[in-house]
Structures are given as C-alpha cells and as structure tokens.
Amino acid sequence: MTWSLFYRFDNEVPTDFHELRQFGNSLWSANGKVNTMGHSMVAEFASPQAAKNALAQRGHEIEAQGYKRVRQGMHDPARIDFPLLTKEIREGARRAFQAIRAAHPDETIRLFSLGSDDGAMTIVHAAGHLALGAPGDMDDESEVWCSAEWPYAEGGEFLDIAYRMILPCHRSDLPCDVEFDVLYAGLFEACIAAMEQLDREGFFGTGDAREEVVLLCQIEGNEDMEGSIGRLNTSRVVGRLERWIKLCE
C-alpha cells in the first residue's frame, strides 16, 4: 500500500491534513483538521496502475492547494513499523513539549507525560509545573501522579503523524490485519521508548534539575503503562510515589 501525507501549516504548525493510500485497484483519501479522523472516501479504478496514477495526480492537486507533502512511503496492512512509530512519537513529543515551554516561559516545567486510551486509538501528551515537596509534605500529591490533572497540552498538532500511523487499525474503510493486542502493546512501548530516548538526550534536564522531573506514560490519565514509572524516573521519584501510595492505602 502506497501512503502519502500532506499538511497545511500556519507558522510551522500543522493545521489541516490530506492523506492518500493506494491499495490494489482502490485509492483511499481523507482530509480534515489535525488530530481528527477527518472525512474519508474510497475510489475504485480499473487496475492497480490506474489507482497509482490517480494517487500521483491527486497528490499534485493537493500540493497546488498549499499543502506540503511531509511523508511518503509504503504501508503494510499486516504490520506496524513500531521503530518508525517510536521515532515519530519522539519527534512529535519533542516539539509538543517545546511548544509548552514556549507558551509558559516564566514557569519551570517539571511534569511530562505521553499516553493513550484503553482502545489504543489516541496519542496524547500533557505537562505541568508542580514540584515534589519536602518528604514530610505528602498530604495530597494526586495531581502529581495523574497526568489528566496537569494543565498544559499545547502542541498536540505535532503528534499527528504518529496518530495517522495507528488510525488504519481503527478504520472500517482501510485494510488492517494487525491484532489489537499487538497494536496495544506496541503503541505503549513506543510511547515509553520515545520518552526514554528524549531523556537520554538530556531533554528533561540533567543533574539536580533532573531529580525534580516526573515522567509518566499513562492510559487515560492514571494507569501506569507497563511499569513506565520505574523505567523513566529517578529513584527519588519512584520512592516518592511508593510512599504516597502507602499513605493512600
């Protein structure tokens, strides 16, 4: 299956998308605002070559409307390229978190999260500026450990490419042979790995500053993805969470 993805930008921020996928004699297309499924349709042709030619022509028409082709390649309905998905999530998260920092320059952002829903249909992020208190000040830290409570979510547009990579598994008008359990596990591991890679770069800080940072990968805001808290955080943060859980029991 041939895949082409186009965006219209406003000050380098993607606002609208067009997507084309050719499989066999069919040309599937969708368009709409970023972070939405958009409106889709399927056109049938006499042969795969005719569908391929239509894809090329339609791509030129979309570019003439002011869209930029940002991705082009092959898509296998029987598998998801999880290393590529991890890369797209990492780069999308990088720009999304940068957008949050730029929108709140007077605050030190210490909370960062990536997540999805229990249907593995979305890729969402959040951030906040709370800091861990003193060891004896643990009366209510629920907001620290639940990313759904965090106030900032600017830059979600930058995660749209990764979102487009998982959407075929949820569309009735596109072929997809990927089992849900494979998608679910692979998406959540991609989110965690993307955060790990950013952390190794020093994106979330280094030294003492890093000790104050909380990284989460959660399902619908409160369920830890595959032990991500232990994988992503310092021993100080993990110990803090363990003590808070005991206080809540």
C-alpha positions in Angstrom: 0.0 0.0 0.0 1.4 3.4 -1.0 1.0 6.2 1.5 1.3 9.9 1.2 0.6 12.5 3.9 0.3 16.3 3.4 -0.2 19.2 5.8 -1.1 22.8 5.6 0.9 24.9 8.1 0.3 28.1 10.0 3.7 29.5 11.3 5.2 26.0 11.0 2.3 24.5 13.0 0.3 21.8 11.1 -3.4 22.8 10.9 -5.0 20.6 8.2 -4.1 17.3 6.6 -4.7 15.3 3.4 -3.8 11.6 3.3 -3.8 9.2 0.4 -3.4 5.4 0.5 -3.5 3.2 -2.6 -4.2 -0.5 -2.3 -4.9 -2.7 -5.2 -7.4 -1.0 -7.5 -8.5 1.4 -4.7 -7.5 4.9 -3.8 -8.4 5.9 -0.3 -8.3 9.6 0.7 -9.0 11.5 3.9 -8.8 15.2 4.9 -9.6 17.4 7.7 -8.2 19.2 10.8 -5.2 17.6 12.5 -5.9 15.4 15.5 -9.2 14.3 13.9 -10.1 11.3 11.7 -11.3 13.7 9.1 -13.6 12.8 6.2 -12.7 9.8 4.0 -13.7 8.2 0.7 -12.6 5.3 -1.5 -12.5 5.5 -5.3 -12.2 2.3 -7.4 -10.2 2.0 -10.6 -9.8 -0.5 -13.4 -6.3 -1.6 -12.3 -3.7 -1.0 -9.6 -1.7 1.1 -12.1 -4.7 3.3 -12.8 -5.1 3.8 -9.0 -1.4 4.5 -8.7 -1.6 7.1 -11.4 -4.6 8.7 -9.7 -2.7 8.9 -6.5 0.1 10.8 -8.1 -2.3 13.2 -9.9 -4.3 13.8 -6.7 -1.0 14.4 -4.8 -0.1 17.2 -7.2 -3.6 18.7 -6.9 -3.3 18.7 -3.1 0.1 20.4 -3.2 -1.3 23.0 -5.6 -3.8 23.8 -2.8 -1.0 24.9 -0.5 -0.3 21.6 1.3 3.2 20.2 1.8 4.0 16.5 1.3 5.7 15.5 4.6 5.7 11.7 4.4 5.6 9.2 1.5 6.3 5.5 1.5 4.8 2.0 1.8 2.4 0.8 4.4 1.9 -2.9 5.1 -1.7 -3.6 6.4 -0.3 -6.7 8.2 2.2 -4.8 10.4 3.0 -1.6 12.1 6.6 -0.3 11.9 7.0 0.3 15.6 10.6 1.6 15.4 9.3 4.3 13.0 6.3 4.9 15.2 8.6 5.4 18.1 10.6 7.9 16.1 7.5 9.8 15.1 6.2 9.9 18.7 9.6 11.1 19.9 9.9 13.9 17.5 6.3 14.9 17.9 6.6 14.9 21.7 9.8 16.9 21.4 8.0 19.7 19.5 4.9 19.5 21.7 6.8 19.9 24.9 8.9 22.7 23.4 5.6 24.4 22.5 4.5 24.1 26.1 7.8 25.6 27.4 7.5 28.4 24.9 3.9 29.1 25.9 4.9 29.3 29.6 8.3 30.9 29.7 8.1 32.0 33.3 7.4 28.5 34.7 9.7 25.6 35.1 8.0 22.6 33.6 8.7 19.5 35.7 5.9 17.1 34.7 5.8 15.5 31.3 3.6 12.7 30.0 2.6 10.7 27.0 -0.4 8.4 26.9 -3.3 6.8 25.1 -6.7 5.4 25.8 -7.6 1.8 26.5 -8.6 1.4 22.9 -5.1 2.4 21.7 -6.7 5.0 19.4 -5.0 8.2 20.5 -1.6 9.7 21.4 -1.9 12.5 23.9 0.5 14.5 26.0 0.4 16.8 29.0 2.8 18.8 31.2 2.8 20.7 34.4 5.0 22.8 36.6 4.4 21.3 40.1 7.5 20.3 42.1 7.8 17.4 44.6 7.5 18.8 48.1 9.6 18.0 51.1 9.5 14.4 52.3 7.1 15.2 55.1 4.7 17.2 52.9 2.7 14.4 51.2 -0.9 15.0 52.2 -2.2 15.2 48.6 0.0 14.5 45.7 -2.7 13.1 43.4 -2.2 15.8 40.9 1.5 14.9 40.5 0.8 11.3 39.7 -2.3 11.8 37.4 -1.4 13.5 34.1 -5.1 14.1 33.4 -4.9 16.8 36.1 -1.9 18.6 34.5 -2.8 22.0 33.0 -0.8 22.2 29.8 -1.3 20.5 26.4 -0.1 22.9 23.8 1.5 21.4 20.7 -0.7 18.3 20.2 -0.6 19.0 16.4 2.9 17.8 16.3 1.9 14.2 17.3 -0.5 14.0 14.3 1.9 12.0 12.1 2.2 9.2 14.7 -1.6 9.4 15.1 -2.1 8.8 11.4 0.1 5.7 11.7 -2.2 3.9 14.1 -5.5 5.1 12.7 -5.8 2.5 9.9 -6.3 -0.1 12.7 -9.4 1.7 13.7 -11.0 2.5 10.3 -13.5 0.3 8.6 -12.7 1.5 5.1 -9.0 0.6 5.2 -7.5 -2.9 5.4 -5.7 -3.7 8.6 -4.6 -7.2 9.8 -2.8 -6.1 12.9 -4.2 -7.8 16.1 -5.4 -5.4 18.7 -3.1 -6.8 21.4 -0.1 -6.2 19.1 -1.2 -2.6 18.5 -1.9 -2.0 22.2 1.4 -3.3 23.4 3.4 -1.8 20.6 1.9 1.7 20.9 2.5 1.8 24.7 6.1 0.6 24.3 6.7 3.2 21.6 5.5 6.0 24.0 7.8 4.8 26.8 10.8 4.3 24.4 10.2 7.8 22.9 10.4 9.3 26.4 13.5 7.3 27.3 15.2 8.5 24.1 14.4 12.1 24.9 15.6 11.6 28.4 19.0 10.2 27.3 19.5 13.4 25.2 19.0 15.5 28.3 15.8 17.0 27.0 14.2 16.8 30.5 17.2 18.2 32.3 20.4 16.9 33.9 21.9 16.7 37.3 19.9 18.2 40.2 17.3 19.6 37.9 16.5 16.2 36.5 15.8 14.9 40.1 12.8 17.2 40.2 11.3 15.9 37.0 8.4 13.4 36.8 7.9 11.4 33.5 4.7 9.4 33.0 3.2 7.2 30.3 -0.4 6.6 31.3 -3.6 5.0 30.0 -6.4 7.6 30.2 -4.5 9.7 32.7 -4.0 7.4 35.7 -2.9 3.8 34.9 0.8 3.3 34.5 1.9 1.9 31.2 3.9 -1.3 31.6 5.9 -0.2 34.6 6.9 3.1 32.9 7.3 5.0 36.1 10.2 2.7 37.2 11.8 2.9 33.7 11.5 6.6 33.2 12.2 8.2 36.6 14.9 8.6 39.2 15.0 6.5 42.4 13.9 9.6 44.3 10.7 10.0 42.2 9.9 6.3 42.3 10.4 6.2 46.1 8.2 9.3 46.5 5.4 7.6 44.5 5.7 4.4 46.6 5.5 6.3 49.9 2.4 8.3 48.6 0.7 5.0 47.5 1.2 3.6 51.0 -0.3 6.7 52.6 -3.4 6.3 50.3 -3.9 2.7 51.3 
